[in-house]
Amino acid sequence: MAQNKANAGGLGAGSAGAIRPSLGNALPYFASLVVFPLVVNAAIQGGWWIAAPYLFFMIPDFFDTMFGVEERNMDPRKTRESDLFAYKLALWLWAALWPTTLIFALWQLLVSDHLSVLETVFMVVVLSVVAQASFITGHELIHRRSAMERRIGEFILASVSYPHYASEHTYVHHALACTPGDPGSAPKGVSLWKYLPREIKSNLLGAWRFERDRLARRQLPVWHYTNPFWRYVLETAAWYALVYWLGGAWAVLVYAILCCSVILSMKIINYVQHYGLRRIRLPNGRYERVQPWHSWSAAYRLSNWFFYNMQRHPDHHISPNRRYPLLQHCGPNSAPQLPGTYVRMAGLAVFPKRWFGVMDPLVDNWRKHFYPQVDDWSAYDSPATAARPDAFEAISEIFAASPKLKEWINRAPELLDNLTSKEFTDLDLPQGFGPDPGFEAIARSGLARVYWTHELGIAEMREQIDDYPVQDAQEAVDAVRNWSNDKTFQIAVHQIRGNLSQAEAGTALSNVAEASVTAVLAAVEEDHAEKGRRRGEGGVAAVALGDLASRESALGLKLDVLFVHDGDGEQYPEILCRNFDGALRSLSRDSLLFAPLSEEEKTQAVLKLTELRNYGPEGGEKLRELTGARHIFTSGDPSVANRFEEVRSEVLPGGAPG
């Protein structure tokens, strides 16, 4: 790691000479401005002229190889702000020409009405391509110290319906880049299409939360006039009002589609910029500072001229306020290098299988090169960490100790919230008991053991379950499943941490299982009573078999229950037992504790007491199951449980166990 950091110090290592700021060196950055007269001409002439601006932006793709790479840097320490006037002028001209050209083109499309429908469609495509480059300009300007430049950047972003990017990107993404808390940094193995919804949603919500919290720290309400969302809304509304005035509702729809295409294209670029790269978690609980190796780099000269050094993204994260001509090239010892331009890699990203085939080996090489000391990256890549970044230590602990829990928290990260509940933290006090490690371990373990094996028994668990407000048996099943998953997860983590032995965890899990089963059966019984079904004579006994009966429970417990009734010639017990069976099958679905029961699997058997008497010595396996059976629930006549025990004593060799 020390070697890597030493290499990172020379960002331009291997470059020949340095670039001096001059008009001649600035002129290539004016090249992309040629697109604006091409767009104006296309909007006026129509026809094949529409292809000209589109083909113009294809030039970097076709000629990047011919122009080669640029690895030289301009020295920020020796460059004065006044030396950069020509470079800034190129950006300012783009910022001025884009809104005026967009309005002119919209006028030609929506008011002049001299273009055919097909020509209008192609012009919208052309405008979306140019708008993508305008997004890059807006991004560059929102990082400037000048308030005027930042406002211009916001206005340009508003022209594509994304002004809140000014808050989210600057204050959220740059702070959290390449950590699980940043939705804009895609973990390895996550496809573009899975990445997009969370990234787009979090951009808006992240920006709003940041501005809300910033105002709160100043003791100002969220609707205070200094909240930039007022500007964001007004700027975006102004663009839509203009489009509506020009062309009505259909024009607004077309404009919205144009904006969506621009946002999509920039999200693809964001996906490329940090894919698979992670900052490691330090022992103090913080992530390491962002380094050049936390962004993908590319040195293609022509693309960087056209798109204002966008591909020098590693240095942009090191110095976000650095103007684009001063961004440093980061060589392979400082930053991972893409096998193609950003634009070309963005085209590859839309095909996940091909993308993973190209990029995942590069990510693996990056990890070996920059972090040879890290053997396991699964916690960094996991969906659970993305959903609950603050629980990284617990996730790492679980991933290392329990593959089954690893699978579950990836599917249901909300389980991790149980580790912050008072019920859990009071038993696993994070502040500790003192300096003596031995006493610490004993105290932690003692608290958990007393609670789970003595204080929280089946009766206490049923009280917790009964506190859930439910209206029918199906709601009860859902509530019990969630409660069961929460308790099972807590017990499993206590076992991982050594607070519960395997036997003690088995006892606690058995209590959870029995409380869950009996609560569900009670809810089904209440449903039957509510529906006015005639109870009839006799009763139904639920009898636990196998591990459920022996109280040797573990994750993946088989939900093995026998229903015994004495309602000869009556339909009620049969109907009730079928509903019991259906409810338990539903309970086993998506359960951390119980193994799922398939519809074809006949596990919950139903027997009449008279049928049980016929087991006899030839009962075989069924008879052996009754040896350890244990009654856990009764519906109707409570004496059915005693009669079951009597019949079992009759049929078992030597009688039932005491």
Secondary structure, DSSP 8 states (H G I E B T S, - for coil): -HHHHHHHH-TTTT--SEE---HHHHGGGGGGGGHHHHHHHHHHH-GGGGHHHHHHTTHHHHHHHHH-B---EE-TTT--GGGGHHHHHHHHHHHHHHHHHHHHHHHIIIII--S-HHHHHHHHHHHHHHHHHHHHHHHHHHTSS-HHHHHHHHHHHHTTT-TTHHHIIIIIIHHHTTSTT-TTS--TT--HHHHHHHHHHHHHHHHHHHHHHHHHHTT--TTSTT-THHHHHHHHHHHHHHHHHHHHHHHHHHHHHHHHHHHHHHHHHHHHHHTT----B-TTS-B----GGGS-B--BHHHHHHTTTTT-HHHHHH-TTS-GGG-----TTTS-B-SS-HHHHHHHHTSHHHHHHHHHHHHHHHHHHH-TT----HHHH-HHHHH-GGGHHHHHHHHHH-HHHHHHHHH-GGGGGGGGSHHHHTTS-TT-S-S-HHHHHHHHHHHHHHIIIIIS-HHHHHHHHHTS--SSHHHHHHHHHHHHHHHHHHHHHHHHTTSS-HHHHHHHHHHHHHHHHHHHHHHHHHHHHHTT----SSEEEEEE-HHHHHT---TTB---EEEEE--TT-SHHHHHHHHHHHHHHHHHTT-SSB----SS---SEEEEHHHHHT--GGGTHHHHHGGG-EEEEEEE-THHHHHHHHHHHHHSTT----
